[in-house]
Amino acid sequence: MQTTCAIAGGGPAGAVLALLLARAGVEVTLLEKHADFLRDFRGDTIHPSTMQVLDELGLARALLALPHRKADRVMVWTDEREIEAASLRGLKSRFPYITFVPQWDFLNLITEAARRYPGFRLLMEAEVTGLIREGGAVRGLRYRDRDGEHELRATLTVGADGRHSDVRRAAGLVPVEHGAPMDALWFRLPREQDDPVDAILRVSAGRMMVAINRETYWQLAYLIPKGDHERVKAAGVASLRAAVASLLPFLAGRTEMLASMDEVSVLRVAVNRLRRWHRPGLLLIGDAAHAMSPVFGVGINLAVQDAVAAANLLAGALRAGNVPEALLARVQRRRTPPTVITQFAQRVVQARIIRPALRGSPTPVRLPRGMSRLPLIGALARRFIGLGVLPEHVRTPEIRAGSPTRAQY
């Protein structure tokens, strides 16, 4: 098979890039190795920067029609008090809030929008097994589905297949690891009508937990020291139940519904990035190029910004059938500063707050109660969390008439 752009990975980066390119008249094939988008460990936080992109695509109203929660402030709960760490009130945006939407709903929305364009093709249960190389350049990829092995030739191949990227591995690219002091145990408990409505970051000496309201249940992340999963597993589910009841007392009567450690998944946190995001005929974006810490919940939004920048810079060249590597390098140059700055901020929080808390510091969070109202700190936090370091805007045209561009091979 042939296509102009082959994108491996149906996460936020891959799906948004596929939509933007198909919308701009480029033939694009998106490959997702799973049968659907239903994975609990996917992030749920859609920040104003991503809402602005959706608005520019005419999709913001559709997203807000999905079941969702809005939050215009970031709260940290300690043993002594609640702290408003950041507020998005006053942000210069039509969407001054964080939207909590299950990521599978977000991805279904994006791919359904892409289906309106004749150049879009989605292949589910398509797992990348290798790259096609000719003349020192990548000319497509190999994948496996229910029907066997296939080759998909392409002018440009994009790896957007996450932090364990098969495309990155096939290209021989290895990210530089910057470390993280924690992993997360991921599980759920039922939610009742009189429970709190907001997402919760709970910090205590030696323990941390995140609780995400998904209407009928709580998605819970219990943070543990890096590599400590086997010890926690050996301690058994009773120990985990006790920790949940202590940190979030309103859940105490429901912890018995967590039957065993078999219902608990481990999410191994990583912060890394590639020195080089590209090779001739190949580009990596999103977590495949830079794995982000869950700190600030900006991973989805950085991935979407990568996709918008890539589409803005590459759509014209893809329509012409020739994408020089120098153009791929421009994508990396544009997206590297926000990646580096965001990861630096995440690493500071990991070192100053998360690591001491998990080590049992009696005062793990030393934040002033009204820090979000401090003029400079409040404004910087509002901008950083809401819009990021370098928000991107859709510059690609919408081309509906005629057939999508297919490059010649």
C-alpha positions as CSV (number, residue, x, y, z in Angstrom):
1,M,0.0,0.0,0.0
2,Q,1.0,3.6,-0.5
3,T,0.2,6.9,1.3
4,T,1.7,10.3,1.5
5,C,2.1,10.4,5.3
6,A,2.1,7.3,7.5
7,I,1.5,8.0,11.2
8,A,2.1,5.3,13.8
9,G,0.2,5.8,17.0
10,G,-3.4,6.9,17.5
11,G,-2.8,9.0,20.6
12,P,-3.3,12.8,20.8
13,A,-0.2,13.6,18.7
14,G,-0.9,11.1,15.9
15,A,-4.6,11.7,15.7
16,V,-4.5,15.5,15.7
17,L,-1.7,15.4,13.1
18,A,-3.7,13.0,10.9
19,L,-6.7,15.3,11.1
20,L,-4.8,18.4,10.3
21,L,-3.0,16.8,7.3
22,A,-6.2,15.2,5.9
23,R,-8.0,18.6,6.3
24,A,-5.2,20.2,4.3
25,G,-5.6,17.8,1.4
26,V,-2.8,15.4,2.2
27,E,-3.4,11.6,2.0
28,V,-2.6,10.2,5.4
29,T,-2.8,6.8,7.0
30,L,-3.1,6.5,10.8
31,L,-2.1,3.2,12.4
32,E,-3.2,2.3,16.0
33,K,-2.1,-1.1,17.3
34,H,-5.0,-1.6,19.7
35,A,-8.6,-2.4,18.7
36,D,-10.0,0.7,20.4
37,F,-8.9,3.8,22.4
38,L,-10.1,2.5,25.8
39,R,-7.1,2.6,28.1
40,D,-7.5,3.9,31.6
41,F,-3.9,5.1,32.0
42,R,-4.4,7.7,29.3
43,G,-4.4,11.3,30.6
44,D,-7.6,13.3,30.8
45,T,-6.7,16.9,31.1
46,I,-7.4,19.2,28.1
47,H,-5.9,22.6,28.8
48,P,-6.8,25.9,27.3
49,S,-4.1,25.6,24.6
50,T,-5.7,22.5,23.3
51,M,-9.2,23.9,23.5
52,Q,-8.0,26.8,21.4
53,V,-6.8,24.4,18.7
54,L,-10.1,22.6,18.8
55,D,-11.9,25.9,18.5
56,E,-9.8,26.8,15.4
57,L,-10.9,23.4,13.9
58,G,-14.6,24.0,14.8
59,L,-14.5,21.1,17.4
60,A,-14.6,22.9,20.7
61,R,-18.4,22.8,21.0
62,A,-18.5,19.1,20.1
63,L,-15.9,18.3,22.8
64,L,-17.8,20.3,25.4
65,A,-20.9,18.4,24.5
66,L,-19.2,15.2,25.8
67,P,-19.4,14.3,29.5
68,H,-16.8,16.4,31.1
69,R,-15.7,18.4,34.2
70,K,-14.2,21.9,34.2
71,A,-11.7,23.1,36.8
72,D,-10.3,26.7,36.9
73,R,-7.9,26.1,39.7
74,V,-5.3,23.6,40.9
75,M,-5.7,22.5,44.5
76,V,-3.3,20.7,46.7
77,W,-4.6,19.0,49.8
78,T,-2.1,18.5,52.7
79,D,-2.7,17.1,56.1
80,E,-3.3,20.6,57.5
81,R,-5.0,22.6,54.8
82,E,-6.1,23.1,51.2
83,I,-3.8,25.2,49.0
84,E,-4.8,26.9,45.8
85,A,-1.6,26.4,43.9
86,A,-2.7,28.0,40.7
87,S,-5.8,29.6,39.2
88,L,-6.8,30.0,35.6
89,R,-9.3,32.7,36.4
90,G,-8.3,35.8,34.4
91,L,-6.4,33.8,31.7
92,K,-6.7,35.5,28.3
93,S,-8.5,32.7,26.6
94,R,-12.1,31.8,25.6
95,F,-11.5,28.6,27.7
96,P,-10.0,29.7,31.1
97,Y,-10.2,26.2,32.6
98,I,-9.0,22.7,32.4
99,T,-11.4,20.3,30.9
100,F,-11.4,16.7,32.2
101,V,-12.5,14.4,29.4
102,P,-11.7,10.7,29.1
103,Q,-9.0,10.5,26.5
104,W,-10.8,7.8,24.5
105,D,-13.7,10.3,24.0
106,F,-11.2,12.9,22.8
107,L,-9.6,10.5,20.3
108,N,-12.9,9.3,19.0
109,L,-13.9,12.9,18.4
110,I,-10.7,13.7,16.5
111,T,-10.8,10.6,14.3
112,E,-14.5,11.0,13.5
113,A,-13.7,14.5,12.4
114,A,-10.8,13.2,10.2
115,R,-13.1,10.7,8.5
116,R,-14.9,13.6,6.8
117,Y,-11.9,14.1,4.6
118,P,-11.3,11.7,1.7
119,G,-7.5,11.4,2.3
120,F,-7.8,10.0,5.8
121,R,-7.5,6.3,6.6
122,L,-7.5,4.7,10.0
123,L,-6.0,1.2,10.5
124,M,-6.8,-0.4,13.9
125,E,-5.0,-3.4,15.3
126,A,-2.1,-2.4,13.1
127,E,1.2,-2.9,15.0
128,V,4.4,-1.5,13.5
129,T,7.1,-4.2,13.1
130,G,9.8,-2.2,11.2
131,L,10.7,0.5,8.8
132,I,11.3,0.5,5.1
133,R,14.6,2.0,4.2
134,E,15.9,2.9,0.7
135,G,18.9,5.0,-0.2
136,G,19.6,6.1,3.3
137,A,16.0,7.3,3.9
138,V,12.9,5.9,5.5
139,R,10.3,5.2,2.9
140,G,7.5,3.8,5.0
141,L,6.8,1.1,7.5
142,R,5.9,-2.5,8.0
143,Y,3.0,-3.5,10.2
144,R,1.1,-6.6,11.3
145,D,-2.7,-6.9,11.7
146,R,-5.2,-9.8,11.8
147,D,-4.6,-10.6,8.1
148,G,-0.8,-10.8,8.5
149,E,2.3,-8.7,7.5
150,H,2.0,-5.6,5.3
151,E,4.2,-2.8,3.9
152,L,3.0,0.8,3.8
153,R,5.2,3.0,1.7
154,A,5.1,6.8,2.4
155,T,6.8,10.1,1.6
156,L,7.0,10.8,5.4
157,T,6.7,8.4,8.3
158,V,5.8,9.8,11.7
159,G,6.3,8.0,15.0
160,A,3.7,9.2,17.4
161,D,3.4,5.9,19.2
162,G,4.2,6.9,22.8
163,R,7.1,6.5,25.2
164,H,7.7,2.9,24.3
165,S,7.7,3.8,20.6
166,D,8.2,0.9,18.1
167,V,9.1,3.4,15.4
168,R,11.8,5.0,17.6
169,R,13.2,1.5,18.4
170,A,13.2,0.5,14.7
171,A,15.1,3.7,13.8
172,G,17.7,3.0,16.5
173,L,17.0,6.3,18.3
174,V,17.5,6.3,22.1
175,P,16.2,9.1,24.4
176,V,18.3,10.7,27.1
177,E,16.7,9.9,30.5
178,H,16.3,12.6,33.0
179,G,14.7,10.5,35.7
180,A,11.6,10.5,37.9
181,P,11.4,9.7,41.6
182,M,8.0,8.0,41.4
183,D,5.8,5.5,39.6
184,A,2.0,5.3,39.9
185,L,-0.4,2.6,40.9
186,W,-3.6,3.0,38.8
187,F,-7.0,1.7,39.9
188,R,-10.6,2.8,40.4
189,L,-13.3,3.0,43.1
190,P,-17.0,3.8,42.8
191,R,-18.0,7.4,43.1
192,E,-21.1,8.5,45.1
193,Q,-23.3,11.6,44.6
194,D,-22.1,13.5,47.6
195,D,-18.4,13.0,47.0
196,P,-16.2,16.0,46.1
197,V,-16.5,17.1,42.4
198,D,-13.0,18.4,41.7
199,A,-9.9,16.4,40.9
200,I,-7.7,16.0,44.0
201,L,-4.0,16.1,44.5
202,R,-3.4,14.7,48.0
203,V,0.0,15.1,49.7
204,S,1.1,13.7,53.0
205,A,4.4,12.6,54.5
206,G,5.5,9.5,52.7
207,R,2.4,9.3,50.5
208,M,0.7,11.0,47.5
209,M,-2.4,10.4,45.6
210,V,-4.3,11.8,42.6
211,A,-8.1,11.3,42.2
212,I,-9.9,12.1,39.0
213,N,-13.6,12.4,38.9
214,R,-15.0,10.2,36.1
215,E,-18.7,10.7,37.1
216,T,-19.5,7.1,38.1
217,Y,-16.1,6.3,39.5
218,W,-12.8,7.7,40.8
219,Q,-9.7,7.0,38.7
220,L,-7.0,6.9,41.3
221,A,-3.2,7.1,41.1
222,Y,-1.3,6.2,44.2
223,L,2.3,7.5,43.8
224,I,5.1,5.2,45.1
225,P,8.9,5.6,45.0
226,K,10.5,4.6,41.7
227,G,10.9,0.9,41.4
228,D,8.9,0.2,44.6
229,H,6.1,-1.7,42.9
230,E,7.2,-5.2,44.0
231,R,7.4,-4.2,47.6
232,V,4.0,-2.6,47.5
233,K,2.5,-5.6,45.8
234,A,4.0,-7.9,48.4
235,A,2.5,-5.8,51.2
236,G,-0.9,-6.7,49.7
237,V,-4.2,-5.0,48.9
238,A,-5.1,-4.4,52.5
239,S,-2.1,-2.1,52.9
240,L,-3.2,-0.1,49.8
241,R,-6.8,0.1,51.0
242,A,-5.6,1.5,54.3
243,A,-3.5,4.2,52.5
244,V,-6.5,5.2,50.4
245,A,-8.8,5.4,53.4
246,S,-6.2,7.5,55.3
247,L,-5.5,10.0,52.5
248,L,-9.1,10.3,51.2
249,P,-11.4,9.5,54.1
250,F,-14.6,9.8,52.0
251,L,-13.5,6.7,50.2
252,A,-12.9,4.7,53.4
253,G,-16.2,2.7,53.2
254,R,-15.5,1.7,49.6
255,T,-11.9,0.4,49.7
256,E,-13.1,-3.2,50.2
257,M,-14.3,-3.0,46.6
258,L,-10.7,-3.1,45.5
259,A,-10.6,-6.9,45.6
260,S,-7.0,-7.6,44.9
261,M,-3.7,-6.3,43.5
262,D,-4.8,-7.8,40.2
263,E,-7.0,-4.8,39.7
264,V,-4.1,-2.4,40.1
265,S,-1.9,-1.4,37.1
266,V,1.5,0.2,37.4
267,L,2.4,3.3,35.4
268,R,6.1,3.7,35.2
269,V,6.9,7.4,35.1
270,A,9.6,8.7,32.8
271,V,11.0,12.0,31.8
272,N,13.2,11.8,28.7
273,R,13.7,13.3,25.2
274,L,15.6,12.5,22.0
275,R,18.6,14.6,20.9
276,R,17.4,14.2,17.4
277,W,13.7,13.8,16.4
278,H,14.2,13.0,12.8
279,R,16.0,11.1,10.0
280,P,15.4,11.4,6.3
281,G,11.8,10.5,5.7
282,L,11.1,10.1,9.5
283,L,9.8,12.4,12.3
284,L,9.0,11.6,15.9
285,I,6.6,13.8,18.0
286,G,4.8,13.6,21.3
287,D,5.9,11.1,23.8
288,A,7.9,9.2,21.2
289,A,10.2,12.3,21.1
290,H,9.9,13.4,24.7
291,A,8.2,11.5,27.5
292,M,6.6,13.9,30.0
293,S,6.1,13.6,33.8
294,P,2.4,13.7,34.9
295,V,3.3,16.8,36.8
296,F,1.0,19.7,35.7
297,G,-1.0,17.2,33.5
298,V,0.4,18.8,30.3
299,G,1.4,15.7,28.4
300,I,-1.6,15.6,26.0
301,N,-1.2,19.3,25.4
302,L,2.5,19.2,24.5
303,A,1.7,16.3,22.1
304,V,-1.1,18.3,20.4
305,Q,1.2,21.4,20.1
306,D,3.8,19.2,18.4
307,A,1.2,18.0,15.9
308,V,0.0,21.5,15.1
309,A,3.5,22.7,14.5
310,A,4.4,19.7,12.4
311,A,1.3,20.2,10.2
312,N,1.9,23.9,9.8
313,L,5.5,23.3,8.6
314,L,5.0,20.1,6.6
315,A,1.6,20.2,4.9
316,G,2.7,22.2,1.9
317,A,5.8,20.0,1.3
318,L,3.7,16.8,1.7
319,R,1.3,18.1,-1.0
320,A,4.3,18.7,-3.2
321,G,5.6,15.2,-2.5
322,N,9.0,16.1,-1.1
323,V,9.8,16.6,2.6
324,P,13.5,17.5,3.0
325,E,15.1,16.6,6.3
326,A,15.9,20.3,6.9
327,L,12.1,20.9,7.2
328,L,11.8,18.1,9.8
329,A,14.6,19.7,11.7
330,R,12.6,22.9,11.8
331,V,9.8,21.1,13.6
332,Q,12.3,19.9,16.3
333,R,13.8,23.4,16.6
334,R,10.4,25.0,17.1
335,R,9.2,22.4,19.7
336,T,12.4,21.8,21.6
337,P,12.3,25.0,23.8
338,P,8.8,24.4,25.2
339,T,9.7,20.8,25.8
340,V,12.9,21.6,27.6
341,I,11.4,24.3,29.7
342,T,8.3,22.2,30.6
343,Q,10.5,19.2,31.6
344,F,12.7,21.5,33.7
345,A,9.7,22.7,35.6
346,Q,8.5,19.2,36.1
347,R,11.8,18.0,37.3
348,V,11.9,20.9,39.9
349,V,8.5,19.8,41.3
350,Q,9.7,16.2,41.3
351,A,12.8,17.1,43.2
352,R,11.4,19.7,45.6
353,I,7.9,18.3,46.4
354,I,7.4,14.7,45.2
355,R,10.7,13.2,46.2
356,P,10.7,14.7,49.8
357,A,7.0,13.7,50.2
358,L,7.6,10.1,49.2
359,R,10.7,10.0,51.5
360,G,8.5,10.9,54.4
361,S,9.2,14.6,54.9
362,P,6.9,15.9,57.6
363,T,6.3,19.1,55.7
364,P,6.4,18.0,52.0
365,V,4.7,21.0,50.6
366,R,5.7,24.5,51.7
367,L,3.5,26.7,49.6
368,P,1.8,29.9,50.8
369,R,-1.9,29.6,51.1
370,G,-2.7,32.4,48.7
371,M,0.2,31.8,46.2
372,S,-2.1,31.8,43.2
373,R,-3.0,35.4,44.1
374,L,0.6,36.7,44.2
375,P,0.8,38.9,41.1
376,L,3.9,37.6,39.4
377,I,3.7,33.9,40.5
378,G,0.0,33.7,39.9
379,A,0.3,35.2,36.4
380,L,3.2,32.9,35.4
381,A,1.5,29.8,36.7
382,R,-1.7,30.7,34.9
383,R,0.1,31.2,31.6
384,F,2.3,28.1,32.1
385,I,-0.5,25.7,33.0
386,G,-3.1,27.1,30.7
387,L,-1.3,27.9,27.5
388,G,2.2,26.5,27.9
389,V,5.5,28.0,26.8
390,L,4.8,28.3,23.0
391,P,1.1,27.7,22.1
392,E,0.5,26.8,18.5
393,H,-2.3,27.8,16.2
394,V,-3.7,26.1,13.2
395,R,-2.2,27.7,10.0
396,T,-3.0,24.9,7.6
397,P,-5.9,25.5,5.1
398,E,-9.0,23.4,4.8
399,I,-9.1,21.8,1.4
400,R,-12.3,20.0,0.6
401,A,-12.5,20.0,-3.2
402,G,-10.9,17.3,-5.3
403,S,-8.8,14.3,-4.3
404,P,-6.1,14.4,-1.7
405,T,-2.5,14.7,-2.8
406,R,-0.7,11.4,-3.2
407,A,3.1,11.6,-3.7
408,Q,4.8,9.6,-6.5
409,Y,7.2,6.8,-5.6
